[in-house]
Amino acid sequence: MSATPWVLGLAGGLAFLLVALGMRPAIRGWQALGRKDREVSLRKVHVGEIPRVGGFVLMLGFALVAIRGLAGTTELSAAHEWFSQNPITGAVLGALICGGFGLYDDLVGLRARYKLFGQVLAAAIAVFGFGLHWQALADLLGPAGLLADPLTVLFLVAGVNAINLSDGLDGLAGGNVALGLSVVVVAALSHGAAAVAVGWIAATALGAVLGFLVHNRHPARVFMGDAGSYFLGFLLPALLLLVHPVRERVAIVELSIPLMALALPLFDMTLAIVRRAARGQPIFAPDCDHIHHRLLARGLPHARVVQLLWLSAALFVGIAHLNVIGVGGWWTLTGAVLAMLVVAVLLGYHNLLRSLPAFTGDHLLGLRDRRRQVMEILAAIDGLAQQQQDLEEPRWRRLAPELAPILVRLGVPGFEVRRGAEVVAREGGDQHAWAWLSLPLPGSPGAELRLALAVRLPELQPEQLMLLERVVAVLAGAAPAQR
């Protein structure tokens, strides 16, 4: 049996129907379990409590179609011995392991270090246990080819986190993954019978993602959660490692196929790591300075931002397609790198290298001083979190005097904690405030933290947003995993 449009279309169609039709019952089941989106975050661009069950349904629909096609006695299964020690099994197993860690995080909550451990474990199993190998990287490294497998593990982990970080707008991550999977499907069609098993897996995943996007397009009715972003974030780069051009190319061009297919998410993740390190934020601390946040801040509507980023991802995916069919080369890779540099400048990321106003706006701070200030404030807030945990109102009254000088450094001259109309704790004043910002305290119905902002809300710097969210978490008495 060959990887023909009919065979791959059957896989994608079945997965699409299972996921698209199964989403509504899953949403009702999620709500019946009382699962709610209680996160309070200044990064949010949606309102309401939207279920995060999409990733579970996506994984389930994918697994049913994939196993039915590659297991048993069908002609397709003859091209791939399921559960044997081969790269395709490693790719699927690793993706399911990552998805399992993500699902646990969606349901219970998991520290970042444990999520990273799960990603590394899944990648190590796929690479060292099932032989998932990046041949183009090994060829490029030459005598240092022994480093290829550890670097492959690093690439798979990077792919998981890149897709997870891109999951910030309705349909954005799903669209990026669907475009990347199209590279694998087209390559399978080009190679015919030799790639029928890879094509079946890729087409199944593509159909499942499209079925999910039916419910995730703006305004979204369901999110994929960490389960979906971890599962797809592992499966896509793993399948891309199995893609080969239709004719022999130099190693750097073949190496670029996975990188181009994931260019936009990897680019955004790299910028996130650089700016967080420069600002003194923990690498895994979320912020609101991703590419999609910057485009929203420029006044573009939610749906238009998603369309623009889909188009950008499609351009890079087009370069990957050219390299697969043997048309692209050095000129396409050079153009892609230059395009990324231009985009970074247009979005203002070069300003990370400049002096920025202090949080109170009274003087400029260089990069080193800004980092030191952020780390000092972060340490002070986390120091309060380590103290004795007590009940809500006593905790708010105890923490208020200690939080007051910290919030003054953040440009918040006064604040109060309310429960309904009652002011439970108050510090400072609002004489020089621009407006009050109210944030509900998770786990405390009717309670809110009201901040007197000295600057306009759009002028809040990313570090301020991150630190203010940490203050909310401390007042809420959140566990470390929830923070």
C-alpha positions as CSV (number, residue, x, y, z in Angstrom):
1,M,0.0,0.0,0.0
2,S,1.3,3.5,-0.9
3,A,0.9,6.9,0.8
4,T,-1.8,8.0,-1.7
5,P,-4.2,10.9,-1.2
6,W,-7.0,8.4,-0.7
7,V,-5.2,6.5,2.1
8,L,-4.0,9.6,3.9
9,G,-7.4,11.3,3.4
10,L,-9.1,8.4,5.1
11,A,-6.9,8.8,8.1
12,G,-7.4,12.5,8.4
13,G,-11.1,12.3,7.8
14,L,-11.7,9.7,10.5
15,A,-9.7,11.7,13.0
16,F,-11.4,14.9,12.1
17,L,-14.9,13.4,12.6
18,L,-13.9,11.8,15.9
19,V,-12.5,14.9,17.4
20,A,-15.0,17.4,16.0
21,L,-18.0,15.3,17.1
22,G,-16.6,14.2,20.4
23,M,-15.7,17.7,21.6
24,R,-19.1,18.8,22.8
25,P,-19.7,15.8,25.0
26,A,-16.2,16.2,26.4
27,I,-16.9,19.9,27.2
28,R,-20.1,19.0,29.1
29,G,-18.2,16.2,31.0
30,W,-15.4,18.6,31.9
31,Q,-17.9,21.1,33.2
32,A,-19.8,18.4,35.1
33,L,-16.6,17.6,36.9
34,G,-16.4,21.1,38.1
35,R,-13.2,21.9,36.3
36,K,-12.9,25.7,36.0
37,D,-10.3,28.1,34.7
38,R,-9.5,30.0,37.9
39,E,-6.2,31.5,36.7
40,V,-6.0,35.2,37.4
41,S,-3.5,36.7,34.9
42,L,-2.8,40.0,33.3
43,R,-1.7,38.0,30.2
44,K,-5.2,36.7,29.5
45,V,-6.8,37.8,26.3
46,H,-10.1,35.9,26.9
47,V,-12.9,36.2,29.4
48,G,-14.9,33.5,31.1
49,E,-14.1,29.9,32.1
50,I,-13.2,28.0,29.0
51,P,-12.7,24.2,29.3
52,R,-9.2,22.9,28.7
53,V,-10.3,19.4,27.6
54,G,-9.5,19.9,23.9
55,G,-6.1,18.2,24.2
56,F,-7.5,15.1,25.8
57,V,-10.1,14.7,23.0
58,L,-7.5,15.3,20.4
59,M,-5.1,12.7,21.8
60,L,-8.0,10.1,22.1
61,G,-9.2,10.7,18.5
62,F,-5.6,10.4,17.2
63,A,-4.9,7.3,19.2
64,L,-8.0,5.4,17.9
65,V,-7.3,6.1,14.3
66,A,-3.5,5.6,14.5
67,I,-3.7,2.3,16.2
68,R,-6.5,1.0,14.0
69,G,-4.5,1.8,10.9
70,L,-1.1,0.5,12.1
71,A,-2.1,-2.5,14.2
72,G,-3.8,-5.7,13.3
73,T,-3.7,-7.4,9.9
74,T,-4.4,-4.6,7.5
75,E,-2.2,-3.9,4.5
76,L,-1.1,-0.7,6.2
77,S,0.1,-2.5,9.3
78,A,2.3,-4.7,7.1
79,A,4.4,-1.6,6.4
80,H,4.9,-0.9,10.1
81,E,5.2,-3.4,13.0
82,W,3.3,-1.6,15.8
83,F,5.0,-1.6,19.3
84,S,8.3,-2.6,17.7
85,Q,11.5,-0.8,18.4
86,N,11.3,1.8,15.5
87,P,11.3,5.6,15.3
88,I,7.6,6.0,14.5
89,T,6.6,4.1,17.6
90,G,9.1,6.2,19.6
91,A,7.6,9.4,18.2
92,V,4.0,8.4,19.1
93,L,5.0,7.0,22.5
94,G,7.0,10.1,23.4
95,A,4.1,12.3,22.4
96,L,1.6,10.4,24.5
97,I,4.0,10.6,27.5
98,C,4.3,14.3,27.1
99,G,0.5,14.6,26.7
100,G,0.0,12.6,29.9
101,F,2.2,15.0,31.9
102,G,0.3,17.9,30.3
103,L,-3.1,16.4,31.2
104,Y,-2.0,15.9,34.8
105,D,-1.0,19.6,34.9
106,D,-4.4,20.6,33.5
107,L,-6.2,18.6,36.1
108,V,-4.1,18.9,39.2
109,G,-1.1,21.3,38.6
110,L,2.5,20.4,38.2
111,R,5.8,22.3,38.9
112,A,7.7,23.5,35.9
113,R,10.7,21.2,36.9
114,Y,8.5,18.1,36.8
115,K,7.0,19.1,33.4
116,L,10.5,19.6,32.0
117,F,11.5,16.2,33.5
118,G,8.6,14.5,31.6
119,Q,9.6,16.2,28.4
120,V,13.2,15.1,28.7
121,L,12.1,11.6,29.6
122,A,9.8,11.3,26.6
123,A,12.5,12.6,24.3
124,A,15.2,10.3,25.7
125,I,12.9,7.2,25.3
126,A,12.2,8.1,21.7
127,V,15.8,8.8,20.8
128,F,17.8,6.3,22.8
129,G,15.1,3.6,23.2
130,F,13.4,3.6,19.8
131,G,16.1,5.0,17.5
132,L,14.5,8.4,16.5
133,H,17.6,9.9,14.8
134,W,18.3,13.2,13.2
135,Q,20.5,12.0,10.3
136,A,21.0,15.5,8.8
137,L,22.4,16.8,12.1
138,A,24.7,13.8,12.4
139,D,26.0,14.4,8.9
140,L,26.5,18.1,9.5
141,L,28.4,17.4,12.8
142,G,30.8,15.0,11.1
143,P,33.4,13.8,13.6
144,A,31.3,15.2,16.5
145,G,28.3,13.1,15.4
146,L,28.0,11.5,18.9
147,L,26.4,14.8,19.9
148,A,23.6,14.4,17.4
149,D,21.3,12.3,19.7
150,P,21.6,14.6,22.8
151,L,21.0,17.6,20.5
152,T,18.0,15.7,19.1
153,V,16.6,15.4,22.6
154,L,17.1,19.1,23.1
155,F,15.3,19.9,19.8
156,L,12.3,17.7,20.8
157,V,12.1,19.5,24.2
158,A,12.4,22.8,22.5
159,G,9.6,21.9,20.1
160,V,7.3,21.0,23.0
161,N,7.9,24.3,24.8
162,A,7.7,26.4,21.5
163,I,4.2,25.1,20.7
164,N,3.1,25.5,24.3
165,L,4.3,29.1,24.4
166,S,2.5,29.8,21.1
167,D,-0.8,28.7,22.6
168,G,-1.8,32.2,23.6
169,L,-4.6,33.1,21.1
170,D,-7.6,31.2,19.8
171,G,-6.5,28.8,17.1
172,L,-2.9,30.0,17.0
173,A,-1.0,26.9,18.2
174,G,-3.4,24.6,16.4
175,G,-3.0,26.4,13.1
176,N,0.8,26.4,13.4
177,V,0.8,22.7,14.1
178,A,-1.5,22.0,11.2
179,L,0.8,23.9,8.8
180,G,3.8,21.9,10.1
181,L,2.1,18.6,9.7
182,S,1.3,19.5,6.1
183,V,5.0,19.3,5.4
184,V,5.1,15.7,6.7
185,V,2.0,14.7,4.7
186,V,3.3,16.2,1.4
187,A,6.7,14.5,1.9
188,A,4.9,11.2,2.5
189,L,2.9,11.6,-0.7
190,S,6.1,12.3,-2.5
191,H,7.8,9.2,-1.3
192,G,4.8,6.8,-1.8
193,A,4.9,3.4,-0.2
194,A,8.2,4.0,1.6
195,A,6.5,6.6,3.9
196,V,3.0,5.2,4.2
197,A,3.3,4.7,8.0
198,V,4.7,8.2,8.6
199,G,2.0,9.6,6.3
200,W,-0.8,7.8,8.2
201,I,0.4,9.2,11.5
202,A,0.8,12.7,10.2
203,A,-2.5,12.7,8.3
204,T,-4.3,11.4,11.5
205,A,-2.7,14.1,13.6
206,L,-3.6,16.8,11.0
207,G,-7.2,15.6,10.9
208,A,-7.4,15.6,14.7
209,V,-6.0,19.2,14.8
210,L,-8.5,20.4,12.2
211,G,-11.3,18.8,14.2
212,F,-10.1,20.7,17.3
213,L,-9.9,24.0,15.4
214,V,-13.6,23.7,14.6
215,H,-14.2,24.5,18.3
216,N,-11.0,26.5,19.0
217,R,-11.4,29.2,16.4
218,H,-12.1,32.7,17.7
219,P,-14.1,33.0,19.9
220,A,-12.9,29.7,21.3
221,R,-15.3,27.3,23.0
222,V,-12.5,25.0,24.2
223,F,-8.7,25.1,24.7
224,M,-6.2,22.4,24.1
225,G,-4.5,23.0,27.5
226,D,-1.0,21.6,28.3
227,A,-2.2,18.1,27.3
228,G,-2.7,19.1,23.7
229,S,0.2,21.5,23.3
230,Y,2.7,19.0,24.9
231,F,1.3,16.2,22.8
232,L,1.4,18.1,19.5
233,G,4.6,19.9,20.4
234,F,6.4,16.6,20.7
235,L,4.7,14.7,17.8
236,L,5.3,17.4,15.2
237,P,9.1,17.8,15.6
238,A,9.5,14.0,15.9
239,L,7.7,13.4,12.6
240,L,9.6,16.2,11.0
241,L,12.9,14.4,11.8
242,L,11.6,11.5,9.6
243,V,11.1,13.8,6.6
244,H,13.6,13.5,3.8
245,P,13.9,15.4,0.5
246,V,12.9,13.6,-2.7
247,R,16.4,13.9,-3.9
248,E,19.7,14.1,-2.1
249,R,20.6,17.6,-0.7
250,V,23.4,19.0,1.3
251,A,23.1,18.4,5.1
252,I,22.3,22.0,6.0
253,V,19.4,22.2,3.6
254,E,17.9,18.9,4.9
255,L,18.6,20.0,8.4
256,S,16.5,23.2,7.7
257,I,13.3,21.3,7.0
258,P,12.2,20.8,10.6
259,L,13.6,24.2,11.6
260,M,11.6,26.0,8.9
261,A,8.4,24.1,9.7
262,L,8.7,25.2,13.3
263,A,10.3,28.6,12.6
264,L,7.7,30.9,14.1
265,P,7.2,29.0,17.4
266,L,10.9,28.5,17.8
267,F,11.6,32.2,17.0
268,D,9.1,33.3,19.6
269,M,10.4,30.9,22.2
270,T,14.0,32.1,21.6
271,L,13.0,35.7,22.1
272,A,11.1,34.7,25.3
273,I,14.3,33.1,26.7
274,V,16.5,36.0,25.8
275,R,14.2,38.7,27.2
276,R,13.5,36.8,30.4
277,A,17.2,36.2,31.0
278,A,17.9,39.9,30.3
279,R,15.2,41.1,32.6
280,G,16.0,38.8,35.5
281,Q,12.9,36.7,35.2
282,P,13.0,33.0,35.6
283,I,13.1,31.3,32.2
284,F,9.9,29.4,32.9
285,A,8.0,32.4,34.3
286,P,5.2,33.4,31.9
287,D,5.0,37.0,30.6
288,C,2.8,39.0,28.2
289,D,5.5,40.0,25.7
290,H,5.2,37.3,23.1
291,I,4.8,38.2,19.4
292,H,1.0,37.9,19.6
293,H,0.9,40.2,22.6
294,R,2.9,42.9,20.8
295,L,0.6,42.7,17.8
296,L,-2.5,43.0,20.1
297,A,-0.9,46.0,21.8
298,R,-0.6,47.7,18.4
299,G,-4.4,47.6,18.1
300,L,-4.9,44.6,15.8
301,P,-8.0,42.5,16.5
302,H,-7.7,39.1,18.0
303,A,-8.7,37.2,14.8
304,R,-6.5,39.4,12.6
305,V,-3.4,38.7,14.7
306,V,-4.0,35.0,14.4
307,Q,-4.5,35.3,10.6
308,L,-1.3,37.3,10.3
309,L,0.7,34.8,12.3
310,W,-0.8,31.9,10.4
311,L,0.3,33.6,7.2
312,S,3.8,34.2,8.6
313,A,4.1,30.5,9.6
314,A,2.8,29.5,6.2
315,L,5.7,31.4,4.5
316,F,8.3,29.5,6.5
317,V,6.4,26.2,5.9
318,G,6.5,27.0,2.2
319,I,10.3,27.2,2.4
320,A,10.3,23.7,4.1
321,H,8.1,22.4,1.2
322,L,10.5,23.8,-1.3
323,N,13.4,22.0,0.4
324,V,11.4,18.7,0.5
325,I,10.7,18.7,-3.3
326,G,14.3,19.9,-4.1
327,V,13.7,23.5,-5.1
328,G,14.9,25.5,-2.1
329,G,18.5,26.0,-1.1
330,W,20.8,28.6,0.5
331,W,18.9,31.6,-0.8
332,T,15.7,30.4,0.9
333,L,17.5,29.9,4.2
334,T,19.2,33.2,4.0
335,G,16.0,35.0,3.3
336,A,14.3,33.3,6.2
337,V,17.0,34.4,8.7
338,L,16.9,38.0,7.4
339,A,13.1,38.0,7.7
340,M,13.3,37.0,11.3
341,L,15.7,39.8,12.1
342,V,13.6,42.4,10.4
343,V,10.5,41.2,12.2
344,A,12.3,41.3,15.6
345,V,13.3,44.9,15.0
346,L,9.8,45.9,13.7
347,L,8.2,44.5,16.9
348,G,10.7,46.4,19.0
349,Y,12.7,43.6,20.6
350,H,15.9,45.5,20.0
351,N,14.8,47.8,22.8
352,L,15.8,45.1,25.2
353,L,19.3,46.3,24.8
354,R,18.4,49.9,25.7
355,S,18.0,51.6,29.1
356,L,14.4,51.5,30.2
357,P,12.4,53.6,32.7
358,A,12.4,52.4,36.3
359,F,9.1,51.0,37.4
360,T,8.3,54.3,39.1
361,G,9.2,56.2,35.9
362,D,11.6,58.6,37.6
363,H,14.9,57.6,36.0
364,L,16.4,55.2,33.5
365,L,17.9,51.8,34.3
366,G,20.5,49.9,32.4
367,L,20.1,46.1,31.7
368,R,22.2,45.0,34.6
369,D,20.4,47.3,37.1
370,R,17.0,46.3,35.8
371,R,17.9,42.6,36.3
372,R,19.1,43.3,39.8
373,Q,16.0,45.2,40.7
374,V,13.7,42.5,39.4
375,M,15.6,39.7,41.2
376,E,15.5,41.7,44.5
377,I,11.7,42.3,44.3
378,L,11.1,38.7,43.2
379,A,13.1,37.4,46.2
380,A,11.2,39.6,48.6
381,I,7.8,38.4,47.3
382,D,8.9,34.8,47.4
383,G,10.2,35.3,50.9
384,L,6.8,36.2,52.0
385,A,5.4,33.1,50.4
386,Q,7.6,30.9,52.5
387,Q,6.2,32.2,55.7
388,Q,3.5,30.5,57.9
389,Q,0.3,29.9,55.9
390,D,-2.8,31.1,57.7
391,L,-6.4,31.8,56.9
392,E,-7.5,34.3,54.3
393,E,-8.3,37.5,56.2
394,P,-5.6,37.1,58.9
395,R,-3.1,36.4,56.0
396,W,-4.1,39.5,54.1
397,R,-3.8,41.7,57.2
398,R,-0.4,40.2,58.1
399,L,1.0,40.5,54.6
400,A,-0.3,44.0,53.7
401,P,2.3,46.1,55.7
402,E,5.1,43.9,54.2
403,L,3.8,44.1,50.6
404,A,3.4,47.9,50.8
405,P,7.1,48.8,50.2
406,I,7.4,46.2,47.5
407,L,4.3,47.5,45.6
408,V,5.6,51.1,45.9
409,R,8.8,50.0,44.1
410,L,6.5,48.6,41.4
411,G,4.7,51.9,40.9
412,V,1.7,51.1,43.1
413,P,1.5,53.8,45.8
414,G,-1.5,52.2,47.5
415,F,-3.6,49.1,47.6
416,E,-6.5,47.4,49.4
417,V,-7.9,43.9,49.8
418,R,-11.7,43.8,49.8
419,R,-14.2,41.1,50.3
420,G,-17.4,42.4,48.8
421,A,-17.9,46.0,50.2
422,E,-15.7,45.4,53.2
423,V,-12.1,46.6,53.2
424,V,-10.1,43.9,55.0
425,A,-6.6,45.5,54.6
426,R,-5.4,48.8,53.2
427,E,-2.0,50.4,52.8
428,G,-0.8,53.6,51.1
429,G,-3.1,56.0,49.2
430,D,-4.3,56.9,45.8
431,Q,-3.3,60.6,45.7
432,H,-1.0,60.2,42.6
433,A,-2.8,57.2,41.1
434,W,-4.0,57.1,37.5
435,A,-6.7,54.5,38.2
436,W,-7.6,51.5,40.3
437,L,-7.0,48.0,38.9
438,S,-9.0,45.2,40.5
439,L,-7.9,41.6,40.5
440,P,-9.9,38.7,42.0
441,L,-8.0,36.5,44.5
442,P,-8.2,32.9,43.3
443,G,-9.9,30.5,45.8
444,S,-11.5,33.4,47.8
445,P,-15.0,34.1,46.4
446,G,-15.9,37.8,46.5
447,A,-12.3,38.8,47.4
448,E,-10.2,41.1,45.3
449,L,-7.0,43.1,45.3
450,R,-7.3,46.7,44.2
451,L,-4.2,48.4,43.1
452,A,-3.7,52.2,42.7
453,L,-1.6,52.4,39.5
454,A,0.7,55.3,39.1
455,V,0.9,54.8,35.4
456,R,-1.6,53.9,32.7
457,L,-2.4,50.2,32.3
458,P,-0.9,50.0,28.8
459,E,2.4,51.4,30.1
460,L,2.9,48.7,32.6
461,Q,6.2,46.9,31.7
462,P,6.3,43.1,31.4
463,E,8.4,42.8,34.6
464,Q,5.7,44.7,36.5
465,L,3.0,42.4,35.2
466,M,4.9,39.3,36.2
467,L,5.7,40.6,39.7
468,L,2.1,41.8,40.3
469,E,0.8,38.4,39.4
470,R,3.2,36.9,41.9
471,V,1.8,39.3,44.6
472,V,-1.7,38.0,43.8
473,A,-0.5,34.4,44.2
474,V,1.0,35.2,47.6
475,L,-2.1,36.8,48.9
476,A,-4.2,33.9,47.6
477,G,-1.9,31.4,49.4
478,A,-1.4,29.5,46.1
479,A,0.8,26.4,46.1
480,P,4.1,26.7,44.1
481,A,2.7,24.6,41.3
482,Q,-0.4,26.9,41.0
483,R,1.9,30.0,41.1
